[in-house]
Amino acid sequence: MSRRALIFGISGQDGSYLAELLLRKGYAVHGTSRDAENSPFRGLHSLGIRPQLQVHSASLADFRDILQVVSAVEPDEIYNLAGQSSVGLSFSQPRETFESIALGTLQILEVLRYLNAPIRFYNACSSECFGAIAEHERSVESSPFSPRSPYATAKASAFWHTKNYREAYGLFACSGILFNHESPLRPARFVTQKIISAVVRIANGSKEKLELGNLDIVRDWGWAPDYVDAMWRMLQTEQAEDFVIATGESHSLQEFLDRAFAHVERDWREHVQQKSELLRPSDIAFSAADPSRAKQRLDWAATCDFDLMVQRLIDAEREAVPRSS
């Protein structure tokens, strides 16, 4: 029999690419959504894999839902990618963010403890947990957490729940502390996709002004399909461990703008307007990582650099939005 995987939150960017990867590896892939019958599953359809998957309705707020779907699927591996995924939105929805991420993770872990089955569990953590660091620093697995948003606070809580269940109950449970990773499946509310979409519209003749907040923030941006490969590798190790997953290179949002507009032969300064109302109540000025442990222990490294990532995003958007005549 093929190995079975259950992905909580299969409809998002990472869930879609992870499902694609697992199918290629011969897994029987199951996924959950709050309302599987009515969910559009745009990412899964975009990748052409929706017919190959089994989807189930489940809410991480309902212990019975989780227990029923895990018992029915009997997975070898569980990937928890569910929960509110926007840092910006978390400031206006702090309770929903915390419940969907921290309490949702805790309930999955409780189900695994209750079933006492040999299921391997991956939890999606975030670089946002590290908070602000000095420009000469690089975050590693042992770096302290200092969350600066409701989203990061929830992710930090889920991380510690996972670590606690691994150490207290012997579960194979680990977290990937993932830095920013992009793809054409990113929703429009994310700043990278907001930029890419506007750049292509402007290249096609739009006279709009792209409105953004702080252009000086620095992030480590990678390619999402690389990162789901790291998730899978983490569940193939002999012992569960937490890993930082990143490219190891950081760039400012202004650099992202410059590269994106350069690909369509435009100067971003002529098309961008900064808006103070788009600034977050608190933000991370600088983020950088040292993913060397993932290279040493997982034999994983990013295959797509910053320039190639931006080029791929522009190319995909141009293909999706044909040039006007």
Secondary structure, DSSP 8 states (H G I E B T S, - for coil): ---EEEEETTTSHHHHHHHHHHHHTT-EEEEEETTTTT---HHHHHTT-GGG-EEEE--TT-HHHHHHHHHHH--SEEEE--S---HHHHTT-HHHHHIIIIIHHHHHHHHHHHHT---EEEEEEEGGGG----TT--B-TTS-----SHHHHHHHHHHHHHHHHHHHH---EEEEEE--EE-TTS-TTSHHHHHHHHHHHHHTT----EEES-S--EE--EEHHHHHHHHHHHTTSSS---EEE--S--EEHHHHHHHHHHTTT--GGGTEEE-GGGS-SS--SB--B--HHHHHHH----SS-HHHHHHHHHHHHHHHS----
